[in-house]
Amino acid sequence: MKNYRSYKRVDPVYFSGEIFFPVGLLFVAALISYFLLYFLGLGFAVFFNAAIAWCGYFYFFYYGKSSASISLEFVFGVIMITALLLFVDYGVYALVTYQKTGTFNGLYFSIWLAVLLGVPLVYYTHYFGSHHYAQVNLASTYFKATFSVYHDRELLMYIDSVAFVNSSQHVISDVKLENNICFYSEEELSEMETQSKYYHLNQSAFSSLIHIPFDADRFQMSWLSIVEDRYYKIDVPFPMDKLELEEEKYPLDEPKNIRGKKSKRIYLHIYQNGGFKLYNDDTVLLDFEANNETEISEEQKQEKIIANRRCHRFYDNEEHFSQLIERIKNSNDIQERFELKDKLVVWNLEFEGLDKRNYLEINDNYFKYYKIEKGAIAEPALRHLPRKLIFVHRGSYLRTWMRVHIDIQKLNQKIEEVLAAGSQNQVLFALDFKDAAAKDLVFTVIGNNKKLVFTGWEIEIDEYRKKEIDDEHLEKKEDETKRALLKEGWDFVFAKNYEEAQKVCNAILLIDPQYSSAYFLETRILWYTKGFEASFKKRKYYFTKTQHEPPVNALIYNNYGCILDIELRYEESLPYFEKAIEINPKEPIFVCNLGEMYYKLKQPEKALKEARRAKMMGYESAMLTEIITNKGKIDSDKSVLK
């Protein structure tokens, strides 16, 4: 629109290190000039600066040009560069003059220094300041909104413009339409993967972040509906007061006055007969069932039709395109889908055969998207018909792994059949996944004691994420099996049935040779069955086998410390308890055991220190109480060791 301005992005400004390259060149030139002035005089220094100005500018000025004839523009450039070099060299000249004569003109030097440092400072202050002002001005003039435009793909529209206008301030939004949506033939769609196919079938005409002027008072739009052969141009009041704005929170590194404000996503649906609906999740902003067409020349109309046709592949052919138009005109699909857009039905959904940790994300026929748990969707409610069911697995993290795409028209036919069979106005969608791969689905529509198998769906599975989920299930099941076996093994140990305990231990290691807890169990079995020497000889083996799991590795070291304690080899046990503490410093029993060894070795200070540390960590035992009570000094007559 003439005399109207729209949002112009302000690119971020950064202080670049590239500035140091020309500064470095000036510094090197000044350094060389210093030596020339000092040893050869002023003439040589001036000639040097003029020469490097000529050579340097000659290279940049004539680089890539076929002719290298000297022009006035080139000479003027050389003069300006020479003047700059000589100005920078004034500081060098003042220094040489002072060194040789002792004369120093403070006023001239101060002016030179002020200009040399002040000009870049003023430039960058203005540069960054103007950038900041431009950002603040944009944030105070426009607010952000994600804007999506949809229409029935068979209407084959060419949209000229969509604009939110503040007519008093002469500013408009920045909706930049490309009109490049391809209409694929059935043959082309059949050759696509499921994901690509439904991406193109449900693709929006436009979807992007836009900037709408505050206090917008007009909404303008113009488009050609090719199938209807009608051009529409509307200009209606825009109800800005219905939009709720909120502060933009991101990016966090920008101040509030630059982040500005935003609104919720705005949707525009364009229908046949010039109808359209503009709305967001909270309210309907504009809703017109029809509008009068606007006359344009046949030449203008043909230009738009040709532009639309060239976006297609199969239908780029004029004959194919004409056949498509006739087929669409002779069908009632557009009208049927139009009538279904607002249809509400009391329905609920149940699914079986999948892990209970799945929940749903639903795209409905009203283009709304929402998340819902399995239990909640099983409750009947008045809802729009589901267009896409998205299954999300809640495991170690959320994985969107399966989508069920639904043909709304075919689903509605099944719904009408079951509702016509009785007086109830409620339907159940029952999804029964028959195999682990989830591809074998029986979709049943149930109502009024009537069941109809629905086949108008297509499944899209993310195989990579499906494998991740399966692997996680397998890992969890394996872990549960190992834990159950480990408990069984310890039960056998406590029952002194060491032979069965060893069999269980072997079974665990057969499942997972890296399962550290099984090696800890085995050290105890070996000690109980073969004695101290046999167990102690294999200590390095068990240390190595469990080092990848520090908590168990610490238990192994503590275990050998305890075995040495039982053998009355207190001094030898110290390194094992110390190593256990080093590996797992948060386990207080290791600290208490170390204190007990010092207690038995009659080192009261160390014993009391470790005992108090264990108590501060929350540990309680008779031995700990005794050490603290006796202040680390063992009383053989009263000790619990007796």
N, C-alpha and C positions, 0 to 999 in steps of 0.2 A: 504493500500500500504506500502510495506516495505521501511524503511528509510525516510518515510514522517511523519510529525507530523501534527495533527489537533488541533482545538480549545479545550482547556481544561478549563472548568469553574473554576474560582477562587471564592470560597465561601467567603462571607463577614466575616471580623474579628471584634469581639466585645470584649471589656474589660469586662470579666465576674466577678461577685461578688463571684464566687466559689473559687477564689484564696484566699479569706479571711479565708476559713475553715482550710487549712493546716497552714496558717500563725497564726491563732488563737490557733491551737494545739501547735505550737512551742512556742508561747507566754506563754501559760499555763504551758508547761513543763519547760520553763525558770524560770517562777515565782516560781514553786515548788522547782526547783534546787536552787534558791536564798535562800530560807528558810533552805534547807538542808545544803548548804554551810555555812550559817551564824551560825546555831546552832549545826550541827552534823559533819561538816567537808567535805573534798573533796571526801573521799572514798564513803560515803553514796550517794553523788550527782552523782558520776560516775556510781555506781551500779544502782541507780534509772533510769538513762538514758538508760543503757544497758537493764534493765528489760522491760521498756516500748517499746523499739525498738524490743525486742524479741517477746513480746506479740502482739504488733500491727501488725508486719510483718507476724507473724504466722497466724493470722486471715485472712489477705488478700492473703497470699501466698497459703494457703491450703483450702481456701473457695471453696466449690463445688468439691473438690478432694476426691477420695475414700481412698487414702493413705496419711498418715501424717508422714512418716519417714523423719528424718532430712537429708537434702542433703547439698552438698557444696554450691550450688547456694543459698539455703536459708541462710546459715551461712554468706556467702559473703554479702547478702542483709542486714542482721542484723548489720554487721560491718559497712557498709556504712551509715545506718540510725543512728547508735550510733555516728559515726564520725560527722555527720551533727548536731545532737543534742548537742554534746560537743562543736562544733565550735560556735554554737549559744550561748551556755552557757558561752563562754569566756567573753562576756560583763558583765554577772552576776558575774563571778569570779573576774574580774577587779574591779567591784563596791564593792564587799565584802572585797577584799584586801585593797582597799582605806579606807573603813570605819573602818577596824580593825587596820591597820598599818600606814595609811596616805600616802602610796606609790602608785604612779600612773604612769604607763608606757605609756606615750602619743603616742609613735611611734607604739607600738603593737596595742594599742586601735584604732589608726587611720587606720592602715592596716585592722584590723578586721571590722571596720565600713564601709570602702570603699568596701571590698569584699561583706559584707552583703547587702549593698544597691546597689552596682554597678552591681553585677551579674544579679539580676532581671531587672535592668534598661537596661543593655546591651541586655538581652534576649528579652524583649518586644520591644525595639527599632529595633532590627533585625527582630523580628516577624512581626511587623506592616510595617516596611520598605520593607521587601521582598514581603509582600502581595501587597503593593502599586506598587512596581516595576513590579510585575507579571501582575497587572491590566493594567498598562500603556503599557507594552509590548504587551499584547493581543490587546488593542485598536489601537496600531500602526501597528499590523500585520494583523488584520482582520476587516472587516466592516460587519454590520448587514444587513440582508435582510429577509423578510418573503418569504418563498419559498413554492410553491404549485405544486403538480404533479397530473395530470389528465390523464385518458385514458378511452376509451369506456369500460364500465363494462363487456361487452360480450367478450372482447379480453382475459380476464382471465390471466393477466400478473403476472409473478414473477420477481420483480426487484431486481437484485443483488446489484447494486451500482449506485450512482449518485455522481459525485465529480467535484468541481471547483478546479483546480490545479495551483499552482505557481511552475513550474518545476525548476526554478533557485534557489528558496529558500527552495525547498522541503517541502512545506506546502500545505495542502488540506482543504477543507471545512468539516463541521461536519454534513453531512446528514445521519441520522440514520434511515434506513428503517426497518419497522417491517413486511410488507407483511401479514397483518392480516385482510384484507378487506373481509367480508363475502358476497357471492353471494346468495341472497335469492330467493327461488322459488316463482312463482306467488301465490301459496297457502299461503305461509308465508307472503308475502307482503299484501295480502288481509286481513289478520288478524290484521295487524298493524294499529295504528292510523295514520292519514294523515301526521302529522309532522314527525313521525319516518320513515314512508314509504319513503318519499322524501329525508329524510336525508341519508338513505342508498342508494337510487337510484342515488343521486348526490354526494356521498361521494368521497373526493379526496383520492388518493393513499398515499399522504403525504402532510402535511401542518403544517409548524412550522417555528419558527425563526431560521435561520442558520447563520453561520459566514463564510464569504468567504474571502480568502486571498487577500490583495491588489496586484495589478499587476498580477492577475491570467491570465494564457496564454493558458490553456487547459481545455476542458470540456470532461469528460469521463463518460460513462454510459454503463451498461450491463443489459440485461433482457431477459427473456424467454416469448415469446408470445405463450401461450399454445394452443389456437385455431388454430393458423397458424403452430404450431409445429416447430417454428424457434427460434434460439437463436441469439441475436444481441449484438455486443460489439463495441462501437464507441469511438474514441479518436480524437477530432477535435480541431482546434484553437479556443480560446475563445476571442471575441472582447471586451476586458475590456474597451476600449476607448468609447464604446457606452453607457456605464453605467454612469449616473450622480449621484454623491454622495453628500450628504449634512450632515451638523453637526447634531448629535443626541442631542436633547434638554432635554431628560429625562433620569434618574431621576434628578430633580433639585438640590438635595443635593450632587451630585457628581461633581467633577471638569471636565472641558472640555476635558482634556487629558485622562480621564478614560471613559467618555461617548462615545468617538470615533465618527465614521461616519456610515451612513446607506444609503441604496438605496431603491427605490420603490419596491413593491412586484414583485417578479419574478415568472412567470408561465412556467411550462413545460408540454406540451401536447404530449403524445406518441401515434402514429398511427400505423396502420397495415403496413406491408412491411418494417418495421424498420424506418418509417418516424417519425419526431418529430419537434416540434417548441418550441423554448425558447424565451420568450419575456417578456416585462413589459408594463405598460400603455403608455410609450413614444415611444418605438421602438421594432422592431423584432431583437433579438440578433443572433439567429441561426434558420435556416429553411431548413429541409431536407425532401424531399418527400419520399425517400426510402434509405435504406442502405443494404449492403450485409450481409447475415447471417454468423454467425461464427459457426464452427463445435465444438460440445462438445460431450462427450461420452453419450451413451444411459443411462448409470447408473446415471450420473449427471443430465440428463434431467428428469429421473423418480423421483429423489429425490426432485427436484423443483416442479414437478407436484403433488406429494404426499403432500408436504408442503402446496401448494396452496389449495388442496382439503380439507385438514384438518381444514382450516379456515371456511369452510362452515358447514351447519347443514344438510339440506336435501341432498345436493350434496356431503356430506362426503362419502356417499355410492358409491362405485366404479362403479356400474352399472348405478346409477342415473347420475353420473358425465359424463360417456361415452355418455349417451343419450343426455345430455346437449350440449356436444361438437358437436355431430352430428347435433342437431337441429340448433345450431348457424351457423355451416358451410353451411347448406342447405338454410339458409335465406340470404337475401341481406341487412339486417338492418344495419350492421356495415358500409358497403360501403355507404349506403344512408345517415346515420348520418355524415359520414366523408365529404360527398359532401355538406352537409348543414352547416358545421361549419363556412365557410367563406361567406355564402350567404347573400347578401345585398338586401333589398327590400325597396321601398318607401312606408312607412306606417305611419299612425297616429292612435291615440286611443282616444275614447271618452267614458266616463262612466256617467251614470245617476242613480239616486235613492240613492245616498250617500250624506252625509254632504259635503258642498262645501269646508270645511277646510281640506279635505283629499288631500294629494299629493302622488306621486308614487316613489318607488324605484324599479329599474328594474335589473334583472339578465338576460343577453342575452345569445344567443347560442355561443358567442365568449368568454364566461366566464368573460365578463365585467360587472361591477356593477356601476350604476349611479342613482342619484336622479333627479327628474324632476317634475315640477308643472303641474297641470291639463291643464292649458292653453298652455303650451309649448308642451306637448305630443299630443295635438290636432292639431298641425301644422305638415303637411306631411314632412318627411325627410328620407334620405337614411340611413337605420339602419339595424343592425343584428336582427334576429327574437327574440322575447322575450320568455325566458324560464320560468321566474317566475315574476309575478307582485306582489309587496308588497305595501300594502296600509298603510299609516301612517297618523294618525289623529293629527292635530295641535290644541290642546286645551290648558288647563292650563299647560300641558307639552306634549311632543311628545310621542305618543303611536303607536307602530307597532302592528296592531291588525288583519290584514287579509293578506293571501297569496293566489294567484291563480296560481297553478302549471299547466303548459301547455305542452302537448305532441307536440314537435316540428315537428315530422314527419307527424302527422295528420293535424297540422296547415298548413304545407307546401302544403299538398294535396288540402286543401280548397283554398289557395292562388292561386295555379296553375289553379284551376277550374275557379275562377273569372277573372283571368288575360287572360285566353284563350277565354273568352266571348267577348272581344273587344280589342281596340288598346291601352287603357290606361294601364299604368304600376304601378298604385297606388292603395293601398287597405286601407280600414278603418276597424279597429277593434272596434265594438260597444258593450259595456258592459252595460246591463240594469239590475240593481238589483231590483227585483220586490217586495221584502218585507223588513221590517225593520231589520230582522235578517241577511240579505245579503246573505243567502244561496241559494235563488231562483234566479239564474242568467241566463239570455239569452245572449249568446255570439254570435255575428253575424259578419261574414266576408263579407265586401261590396266592390264591385269594378265593373266598367263597367256596372252599372245599374243592377247588379246581387247581390242578398243577399243569403248567405248560413249560416244556423245555425251550429255553431261549438260546438261539445260536448266533445272534447278531452281535458278537463280541470278538475281540482279538487280543491275545496276550502278548505283552512285550516284557521279556526278562533280561535283566542285566546279569549276564552269566558270571562276570568277574565278581560282583558283589554276592551273587548266589553262592559261589564257591567259597567266598570268605565266611558267609553264614554257616555253610555246611561244615567247613573246617573248624569253626568255633564250636559248633554243636558237638562234633566228634571229639574235640579237645576237652570240652566240658564233661562229656560222657566218660572219656578215658580218665579224667582227673577224679571223677566220682568213683569209678571202679578202683583206682589206685588207693584212694582214701579208705574205701570200704575194706580192701584187702589189708591195708596197713593196720587198721583197727583190729581186724581178725588176727593178724600176726602177733600184735601185742597181747591180745587176749590169750593166745596160746602160750606166750612167754610167761604171763602172770600165772597161768595154770601149770607152768613148768613142762609143757608139752613142746619141747624144743625142736623135735623132729618135724612136727606139723608146722611150727613157726617158720622153719627154714624153707619148707616147701612153699609156703605163702610168700616168703621173701623172694624166692626164685621166680615165682609167678609174676610178682610186681616188676622185677628187673627184666623179665621177658617182654613185658608190655612197654616199659620205658627204662632203658639201661642208664639214663641220666637222673633217675628219681632218687635224690639224695637221702630222703627219709628212710628209704629201704636199706641203704648202707649203714645208717645209724642203728636200725633194727638188727642188722647182721652183726655189727660189732658186739652188741649185747649177747646175741645168741652164741657167737664164737667164744666169748668170755665165759658164759655159763657152761658151755659144753666142753671146751678144750682148755680152759684155764688161762692164767695171766700171760704166760710166755707166748702161747700161740696167738693170742689177741694182740699183744704188744708188738710182735714181729710184723704184723700187717698194718700198723698204724699209718705208715706213709702211703700205703695203697688207699686207705680210706680218706686220708687228707686230700689226696689228689682227686679222688672220685667225687668229692663234695665241695671242692673249692669254688665251683660255679654258683653255689647257693650258700652265701655267707652265714645265715642263721643256723643251718644244719651243720656247716663246717665248724662253727663255734661250738655246737653241741658235741661234736666228735672230739675236739680238743678237750673240752670240759670232761667228757667221759673218760678219756685216758688219764686226766689229772685225778679223777675220783678213783680209778683203778690203782694208780700208784699210791694214793692215800690209803686204800685198803691194805696195800702191801707194805705200809709204814715207810714208804720212800718219799717223805715229805719234801725234801730238798729238790728231788727230781720232778716232783709234780708242779712246782712253781711256774716253769716256763709254759706249761700247757694251760694253766688257768690264765696266765697273763696273755697268752695268744688268743684264748677264747674272748677275753675282755677287749682286746685290740680289734677283733673281728666284729664283735657285737657289744659295744660299750653300754647299751641300754638294758642289758639283762642283769638284774641285781644278784641273782643266785651265783653267777660267776664271781662277782666281787666278794660275796660272802665266803665262797669256797677258798678264795685266795687269802682272805683274812683268817680263815680257820687254819690254813697251813702255817701262816706266820705265828698263830696262837700255839700250835703244836710244836713249832720250832723255837718257841719261847723268845719271840721278838715282839714284845708287847706294843711298842709304838706303831709298828707297821700293822699289826693285827687290829688294834683299836681304830686306826685310820681307815682301813678297808671296811671294818664292821660299821662304822658310822656312815661311810659312803653308801653302803648297801641299805642301811636304814633310811637314809635320806631319799633313796630311790623307791622306797615303799615296801621293802622286803622285811618279813618277820619270820623268825624261827627260834627254837630253844637255844641253838648254838650261838646265834647272833646276840640274843639277850645275855647269855653267859659271858661272851667276850666283852660286851659293853659294861656289864655289871662288875666284872673283875678287872676292868680297865686294861684288858689285853694280857693280864698275867694269869697263867693257867694254875688252877688249884686242883691237883690230881685227886684229892679226896672228895671234892664236891662236883667235879666236872661231869657233864653228860657223856663225856668220852669214856668214863670209867665202865 
